[in-house]
Amino acid sequence: MTEKLTDKQALFAVIQALGGDWDTQRAVLGLRVAGHDKADDDATAKAARGALRALTEDGLIERPDPGQAVYRLA
């Protein structure tokens, strides 16, 4: 049986594949494309923000400007 990726793993795979800058809106779209859509838009946005923060803590992505919630590959 294949295990489903976590939101963080799925988002990182999409970020790696597409590159560029990632904000919450683009991360929501990335999660949806990866099949990680939640019950409503707010829940999906919350999951996206959490995944972005977790990936930043892991050093996989970075926030070049601390004043903006925009991320890119580290």
Biopython code that builds the backbone (N, CA, C, O; Angstrom):
import numpy as np
from Bio.PDB.StructureBuilder import StructureBuilder

atoms = [
    (1, "MET", "N", (0.839, -1.173, 0.000)),
    (1, "MET", "CA", (0.000, 0.000, 0.000)),
    (1, "MET", "C", (0.888, 1.241, 0.000)),
    (1, "MET", "O", (1.901, 1.286, 0.699)),
    (2, "THR", "N", (0.509, 2.237, -0.778)),
    (2, "THR", "CA", (1.245, 3.488, -0.872)),
    (2, "THR", "C", (0.716, 4.472, 0.161)),
    (2, "THR", "O", (-0.490, 4.696, 0.269)),
    (3, "GLU", "N", (1.646, 5.059, 0.923)),
    (3, "GLU", "CA", (1.243, 6.041, 1.923)),
    (3, "GLU", "C", (1.062, 7.403, 1.260)),
    (3, "GLU", "O", (1.825, 7.779, 0.370)),
    (4, "LYS", "N", (0.056, 8.125, 1.700)),
    (4, "LYS", "CA", (-0.201, 9.468, 1.182)),
    (4, "LYS", "C", (0.820, 10.433, 1.773)),
    (4, "LYS", "O", (1.165, 10.348, 2.951)),
    (5, "LEU", "N", (1.288, 11.335, 0.952)),
    (5, "LEU", "CA", (2.224, 12.353, 1.409)),
    (5, "LEU", "C", (1.536, 13.306, 2.379)),
    (5, "LEU", "O", (0.327, 13.527, 2.296)),
    (6, "THR", "N", (2.312, 13.864, 3.295)),
    (6, "THR", "CA", (1.784, 14.905, 4.165)),
    (6, "THR", "C", (1.639, 16.180, 3.338)),
    (6, "THR", "O", (2.168, 16.271, 2.230)),
    (7, "ASP", "N", (0.923, 17.159, 3.878)),
    (7, "ASP", "CA", (0.797, 18.448, 3.196)),
    (7, "ASP", "C", (2.179, 19.038, 2.927)),
    (7, "ASP", "O", (2.443, 19.554, 1.841)),
    (8, "LYS", "N", (3.043, 18.958, 3.914)),
    (8, "LYS", "CA", (4.396, 19.508, 3.784)),
    (8, "LYS", "C", (5.165, 18.814, 2.657)),
    (8, "LYS", "O", (5.791, 19.482, 1.834)),
    (9, "GLN", "N", (5.123, 17.499, 2.618)),
    (9, "GLN", "CA", (5.831, 16.755, 1.578)),
    (9, "GLN", "C", (5.270, 17.059, 0.187)),
    (9, "GLN", "O", (6.018, 17.249, -0.771)),
    (10, "ALA", "N", (3.944, 17.101, 0.099)),
    (10, "ALA", "CA", (3.304, 17.368, -1.190)),
    (10, "ALA", "C", (3.636, 18.769, -1.683)),
    (10, "ALA", "O", (3.942, 18.962, -2.859)),
    (11, "LEU", "N", (3.576, 19.747, -0.782)),
    (11, "LEU", "CA", (3.877, 21.123, -1.183)),
    (11, "LEU", "C", (5.335, 21.254, -1.591)),
    (11, "LEU", "O", (5.641, 21.933, -2.571)),
    (12, "PHE", "N", (6.229, 20.622, -0.863)),
    (12, "PHE", "CA", (7.643, 20.719, -1.219)),
    (12, "PHE", "C", (7.904, 20.099, -2.595)),
    (12, "PHE", "O", (8.702, 20.626, -3.369)),
    (13, "ALA", "N", (7.249, 19.009, -2.894)),
    (13, "ALA", "CA", (7.415, 18.390, -4.212)),
    (13, "ALA", "C", (6.964, 19.338, -5.318)),
    (13, "ALA", "O", (7.613, 19.432, -6.359)),
    (14, "VAL", "N", (5.860, 20.036, -5.097)),
    (14, "VAL", "CA", (5.363, 20.989, -6.092)),
    (14, "VAL", "C", (6.315, 22.178, -6.201)),
    (14, "VAL", "O", (6.605, 22.632, -7.307)),
    (15, "ILE", "N", (6.802, 22.685, -5.077)),
    (15, "ILE", "CA", (7.740, 23.808, -5.091)),
    (15, "ILE", "C", (9.012, 23.417, -5.835)),
    (15, "ILE", "O", (9.527, 24.200, -6.633)),
    (16, "GLN", "N", (9.524, 22.216, -5.584)),
    (16, "GLN", "CA", (10.721, 21.745, -6.281)),
    (16, "GLN", "C", (10.476, 21.661, -7.786)),
    (16, "GLN", "O", (11.334, 22.038, -8.584)),
    (17, "ALA", "N", (9.323, 21.172, -8.159)),
    (17, "ALA", "CA", (9.020, 20.982, -9.577)),
    (17, "ALA", "C", (8.855, 22.312, -10.312)),
    (17, "ALA", "O", (9.288, 22.446, -11.457)),
    (18, "LEU", "N", (8.236, 23.288, -9.662)),
    (18, "LEU", "CA", (7.899, 24.535, -10.343)),
    (18, "LEU", "C", (8.852, 25.688, -10.045)),
    (18, "LEU", "O", (9.006, 26.593, -10.865)),
    (19, "GLY", "N", (9.495, 25.660, -8.871)),
    (19, "GLY", "CA", (10.399, 26.739, -8.492)),
    (19, "GLY", "C", (9.674, 28.061, -8.338)),
    (19, "GLY", "O", (8.447, 28.103, -8.260)),
    (20, "GLY", "N", (10.440, 29.137, -8.294)),
    (20, "GLY", "CA", (9.867, 30.472, -8.205)),
    (20, "GLY", "C", (9.477, 30.871, -6.797)),
    (20, "GLY", "O", (9.835, 30.215, -5.819)),
    (21, "ASP", "N", (8.733, 31.962, -6.722)),
    (21, "ASP", "CA", (8.273, 32.503, -5.440)),
    (21, "ASP", "C", (6.930, 31.891, -5.069)),
    (21, "ASP", "O", (6.093, 31.626, -5.932)),
    (22, "TRP", "N", (6.738, 31.672, -3.768)),
    (22, "TRP", "CA", (5.524, 31.031, -3.251)),
    (22, "TRP", "C", (4.938, 31.849, -2.126)),
    (22, "TRP", "O", (5.600, 32.099, -1.118)),
    (23, "ASP", "N", (3.697, 32.266, -2.294)),
    (23, "ASP", "CA", (2.939, 32.900, -1.225)),
    (23, "ASP", "C", (1.814, 31.936, -0.844)),
    (23, "ASP", "O", (1.719, 30.841, -1.399)),
    (24, "THR", "N", (0.976, 32.334, 0.087)),
    (24, "THR", "CA", (-0.097, 31.447, 0.532)),
    (24, "THR", "C", (-1.017, 31.046, -0.611)),
    (24, "THR", "O", (-1.399, 29.880, -0.718)),
    (25, "GLN", "N", (-1.373, 31.991, -1.458)),
    (25, "GLN", "CA", (-2.299, 31.701, -2.547)),
    (25, "GLN", "C", (-1.730, 30.654, -3.506)),
    (25, "GLN", "O", (-2.438, 29.730, -3.907)),
    (26, "ARG", "N", (-0.471, 30.793, -3.869)),
    (26, "ARG", "CA", (0.145, 29.810, -4.769)),
    (26, "ARG", "C", (0.314, 28.469, -4.063)),
    (26, "ARG", "O", (0.169, 27.421, -4.693)),
    (27, "ALA", "N", (0.618, 28.483, -2.764)),
    (27, "ALA", "CA", (0.754, 27.240, -2.005)),
    (27, "ALA", "C", (-0.585, 26.505, -1.915)),
    (27, "ALA", "O", (-0.621, 25.276, -1.975)),
    (28, "VAL", "N", (-1.685, 27.248, -1.772)),
    (28, "VAL", "CA", (-3.020, 26.639, -1.765)),
    (28, "VAL", "C", (-3.262, 25.929, -3.086)),
    (28, "VAL", "O", (-3.734, 24.792, -3.108)),
    (29, "LEU", "N", (-2.942, 26.593, -4.181)),
    (29, "LEU", "CA", (-3.111, 25.985, -5.496)),
    (29, "LEU", "C", (-2.233, 24.739, -5.623)),
    (29, "LEU", "O", (-2.667, 23.719, -6.159)),
    (30, "GLY", "N", (-1.005, 24.827, -5.130)),
    (30, "GLY", "CA", (-0.100, 23.680, -5.165)),
    (30, "GLY", "C", (-0.642, 22.493, -4.396)),
    (30, "GLY", "O", (-0.556, 21.357, -4.862)),
    (31, "LEU", "N", (-1.202, 22.746, -3.220)),
    (31, "LEU", "CA", (-1.788, 21.657, -2.431)),
    (31, "LEU", "C", (-2.990, 21.048, -3.152)),
    (31, "LEU", "O", (-3.160, 19.829, -3.168)),
    (32, "ARG", "N", (-3.809, 21.890, -3.738)),
    (32, "ARG", "CA", (-4.987, 21.383, -4.465)),
    (32, "ARG", "C", (-4.570, 20.513, -5.644)),
    (32, "ARG", "O", (-5.147, 19.449, -5.868)),
    (33, "VAL", "N", (-3.582, 20.957, -6.389)),
    (33, "VAL", "CA", (-3.096, 20.184, -7.534)),
    (33, "VAL", "C", (-2.537, 18.836, -7.070)),
    (33, "VAL", "O", (-2.661, 17.829, -7.768)),
    (34, "ALA", "N", (-1.930, 18.831, -5.898)),
    (34, "ALA", "CA", (-1.360, 17.601, -5.346)),
    (34, "ALA", "C", (-2.407, 16.720, -4.666)),
    (34, "ALA", "O", (-2.075, 15.668, -4.120)),
    (35, "GLY", "N", (-3.676, 17.152, -4.697)),
    (35, "GLY", "CA", (-4.737, 16.349, -4.103)),
    (35, "GLY", "C", (-4.906, 16.534, -2.616)),
    (35, "GLY", "O", (-5.469, 15.668, -1.946)),
    (36, "HIS", "N", (-4.427, 17.651, -2.084)),
    (36, "HIS", "CA", (-4.508, 17.906, -0.646)),
    (36, "HIS", "C", (-5.474, 19.047, -0.333)),
    (36, "HIS", "O", (-5.208, 19.865, 0.548)),
    (37, "ASP", "N", (-6.585, 19.102, -1.049)),
    (37, "ASP", "CA", (-7.612, 20.109, -0.813)),
    (37, "ASP", "C", (-8.373, 19.763, 0.459)),
    (37, "ASP", "O", (-8.711, 18.601, 0.685)),
    (38, "LYS", "N", (-8.640, 20.750, 1.278)),
    (38, "LYS", "CA", (-9.354, 20.542, 2.542)),
    (38, "LYS", "C", (-10.838, 20.836, 2.371)),
    (38, "LYS", "O", (-11.304, 21.095, 1.262)),
    (39, "ALA", "N", (-11.567, 20.795, 3.463)),
    (39, "ALA", "CA", (-13.023, 20.961, 3.443)),
    (39, "ALA", "C", (-13.457, 22.319, 2.904)),
    (39, "ALA", "O", (-14.492, 22.420, 2.244)),
    (40, "ASP", "N", (-12.679, 23.362, 3.178)),
    (40, "ASP", "CA", (-13.032, 24.698, 2.685)),
    (40, "ASP", "C", (-11.763, 25.500, 2.420)),
    (40, "ASP", "O", (-10.661, 25.065, 2.753)),
    (41, "ASP", "N", (-11.928, 26.667, 1.823)),
    (41, "ASP", "CA", (-10.782, 27.497, 1.442)),
    (41, "ASP", "C", (-9.938, 27.906, 2.643)),
    (41, "ASP", "O", (-8.709, 27.915, 2.563)),
    (42, "ASP", "N", (-10.587, 28.244, 3.754)),
    (42, "ASP", "CA", (-9.844, 28.653, 4.946)),
    (42, "ASP", "C", (-8.974, 27.522, 5.479)),
    (42, "ASP", "O", (-7.834, 27.755, 5.881)),
    (43, "ALA", "N", (-9.493, 26.316, 5.488)),
    (43, "ALA", "CA", (-8.730, 25.160, 5.977)),
    (43, "ALA", "C", (-7.545, 24.867, 5.065)),
    (43, "ALA", "O", (-6.460, 24.527, 5.537)),
    (44, "THR", "N", (-7.754, 24.998, 3.762)),
    (44, "THR", "CA", (-6.655, 24.768, 2.821)),
    (44, "THR", "C", (-5.590, 25.846, 2.983)),
    (44, "THR", "O", (-4.399, 25.536, 2.944)),
    (45, "ALA", "N", (-5.988, 27.101, 3.163)),
    (45, "ALA", "CA", (-5.032, 28.192, 3.367)),
    (45, "ALA", "C", (-4.248, 27.995, 4.661)),
    (45, "ALA", "O", (-3.046, 28.255, 4.705)),
    (46, "LYS", "N", (-4.922, 27.536, 5.714)),
    (46, "LYS", "CA", (-4.250, 27.294, 6.988)),
    (46, "LYS", "C", (-3.215, 26.180, 6.836)),
    (46, "LYS", "O", (-2.106, 26.286, 7.360)),
    (47, "ALA", "N", (-3.576, 25.113, 6.121)),
    (47, "ALA", "CA", (-2.641, 24.004, 5.878)),
    (47, "ALA", "C", (-1.451, 24.480, 5.052)),
    (47, "ALA", "O", (-0.315, 24.079, 5.304)),
    (48, "ALA", "N", (-1.714, 25.334, 4.068)),
    (48, "ALA", "CA", (-0.639, 25.855, 3.220)),
    (48, "ALA", "C", (0.338, 26.699, 4.031)),
    (48, "ALA", "O", (1.552, 26.543, 3.903)),
    (49, "ARG", "N", (-0.188, 27.589, 4.862)),
    (49, "ARG", "CA", (0.687, 28.425, 5.698)),
    (49, "ARG", "C", (1.509, 27.566, 6.657)),
    (49, "ARG", "O", (2.695, 27.822, 6.865)),
    (50, "GLY", "N", (0.882, 26.557, 7.236)),
    (50, "GLY", "CA", (1.597, 25.658, 8.143)),
    (50, "GLY", "C", (2.704, 24.899, 7.433)),
    (50, "GLY", "O", (3.800, 24.739, 7.970)),
    (51, "ALA", "N", (2.416, 24.430, 6.223)),
    (51, "ALA", "CA", (3.425, 23.704, 5.449)),
    (51, "ALA", "C", (4.573, 24.631, 5.058)),
    (51, "ALA", "O", (5.736, 24.230, 5.110)),
    (52, "LEU", "N", (4.258, 25.866, 4.668)),
    (52, "LEU", "CA", (5.310, 26.826, 4.324)),
    (52, "LEU", "C", (6.200, 27.101, 5.534)),
    (52, "LEU", "O", (7.424, 27.134, 5.403)),
    (53, "ARG", "N", (5.604, 27.297, 6.704)),
    (53, "ARG", "CA", (6.391, 27.541, 7.922)),
    (53, "ARG", "C", (7.256, 26.328, 8.262)),
    (53, "ARG", "O", (8.423, 26.480, 8.622)),
    (54, "ALA", "N", (6.691, 25.129, 8.148)),
    (54, "ALA", "CA", (7.434, 23.911, 8.473)),
    (54, "ALA", "C", (8.608, 23.711, 7.514)),
    (54, "ALA", "O", (9.696, 23.318, 7.935)),
    (55, "LEU", "N", (8.391, 23.978, 6.238)),
    (55, "LEU", "CA", (9.473, 23.846, 5.261)),
    (55, "LEU", "C", (10.571, 24.873, 5.518)),
    (55, "LEU", "O", (11.748, 24.597, 5.289)),
    (56, "THR", "N", (10.187, 26.057, 5.992)),
    (56, "THR", "CA", (11.168, 27.086, 6.348)),
    (56, "THR", "C", (11.981, 26.632, 7.559)),
    (56, "THR", "O", (13.204, 26.773, 7.579)),
    (57, "GLU", "N", (11.307, 26.094, 8.558)),
    (57, "GLU", "CA", (11.999, 25.601, 9.760)),
    (57, "GLU", "C", (12.969, 24.474, 9.416)),
    (57, "GLU", "O", (14.016, 24.339, 10.049)),
    (58, "ASP", "N", (12.625, 23.664, 8.414)),
    (58, "ASP", "CA", (13.491, 22.555, 7.993)),
    (58, "ASP", "C", (14.635, 23.031, 7.100)),
    (58, "ASP", "O", (15.519, 22.245, 6.757)),
    (59, "GLY", "N", (14.626, 24.317, 6.718)),
    (59, "GLY", "CA", (15.679, 24.865, 5.887)),
    (59, "GLY", "C", (15.543, 24.537, 4.410)),
    (59, "GLY", "O", (16.495, 24.717, 3.650)),
    (60, "LEU", "N", (14.380, 24.060, 3.990)),
    (60, "LEU", "CA", (14.177, 23.675, 2.594)),
    (60, "LEU", "C", (13.751, 24.848, 1.721)),
    (60, "LEU", "O", (14.056, 24.888, 0.529)),
    (61, "ILE", "N", (13.043, 25.805, 2.324)),
    (61, "ILE", "CA", (12.683, 27.040, 1.646)),
    (61, "ILE", "C", (13.063, 28.192, 2.562)),
    (61, "ILE", "O", (13.347, 27.989, 3.743)),
    (62, "GLU", "N", (13.067, 29.397, 2.016)),
    (62, "GLU", "CA", (13.444, 30.569, 2.814)),
    (62, "GLU", "C", (12.548, 31.750, 2.477)),
    (62, "GLU", "O", (11.919, 31.797, 1.420)),
    (63, "ARG", "N", (12.508, 32.703, 3.406)),
    (63, "ARG", "CA", (11.813, 33.978, 3.196)),
    (63, "ARG", "C", (12.889, 35.029, 2.975)),
    (63, "ARG", "O", (13.481, 35.514, 3.939)),
    (64, "PRO", "N", (13.154, 35.391, 1.719)),
    (64, "PRO", "CA", (14.210, 36.372, 1.463)),
    (64, "PRO", "C", (13.949, 37.723, 2.132)),
    (64, "PRO", "O", (14.891, 38.392, 2.556)),
    (65, "ASP", "N", (12.685, 38.130, 2.230)),
    (65, "ASP", "CA", (12.329, 39.392, 2.865)),
    (65, "ASP", "C", (11.438, 39.074, 4.059)),
    (65, "ASP", "O", (10.277, 38.706, 3.877)),
    (66, "PRO", "N", (11.961, 39.208, 5.286)),
    (66, "PRO", "CA", (11.177, 38.873, 6.474)),
    (66, "PRO", "C", (9.880, 39.666, 6.606)),
    (66, "PRO", "O", (8.996, 39.273, 7.366)),
    (67, "GLY", "N", (9.750, 40.772, 5.882)),
    (67, "GLY", "CA", (8.555, 41.584, 5.937)),
    (67, "GLY", "C", (7.430, 41.103, 5.031)),
    (67, "GLY", "O", (6.322, 41.639, 5.061)),
    (68, "GLN", "N", (7.725, 40.085, 4.223)),
    (68, "GLN", "CA", (6.719, 39.553, 3.301)),
    (68, "GLN", "C", (6.622, 38.035, 3.477)),
    (68, "GLN", "O", (7.618, 37.362, 3.741)),
    (69, "ALA", "N", (5.423, 37.521, 3.327)),
    (69, "ALA", "CA", (5.212, 36.072, 3.427)),
    (69, "ALA", "C", (5.360, 35.443, 2.048)),
    (69, "ALA", "O", (4.425, 34.844, 1.517)),
    (70, "VAL", "N", (6.554, 35.591, 1.479)),
    (70, "VAL", "CA", (6.883, 35.019, 0.183)),
    (70, "VAL", "C", (8.112, 34.150, 0.374)),
    (70, "VAL", "O", (9.087, 34.563, 1.003)),
    (71, "TYR", "N", (8.059, 32.951, -0.170)),
    (71, "TYR", "CA", (9.096, 31.954, 0.052)),
    (71, "TYR", "C", (9.675, 31.490, -1.274)),
    (71, "TYR", "O", (9.053, 31.650, -2.324)),
    (72, "ARG", "N", (10.876, 30.913, -1.219)),
    (72, "ARG", "CA", (11.498, 30.286, -2.395)),
    (72, "ARG", "C", (12.447, 29.196, -1.899)),
    (72, "ARG", "O", (12.769, 29.127, -0.713)),
    (73, "LEU", "N", (12.884, 28.357, -2.816)),
    (73, "LEU", "CA", (13.804, 27.289, -2.452)),
    (73, "LEU", "C", (15.052, 27.875, -1.826)),
    (73, "LEU", "O", (15.551, 28.911, -2.266)),
    (74, "ALA", "N", (15.554, 27.212, -0.802)),
    (74, "ALA", "CA", (16.765, 27.681, -0.109)),
    (74, "ALA", "C", (17.999, 27.365, -0.944)),
    (74, "ALA", "O", (19.117, 27.679, -0.536)),
]
sb = StructureBuilder()
sb.init_structure("model")
sb.init_model(0)
sb.init_chain("A")
sb.init_seg("    ")
for serial, (resi, resn, name, xyz) in enumerate(atoms, 1):
    if name == "N":
        sb.init_residue(resn, " ", resi, " ")
    sb.init_atom(name, np.array(xyz, "f"), 0.0, 1.0, " ", f" {name:<3s}", serial, name[0])
structure = sb.get_structure()
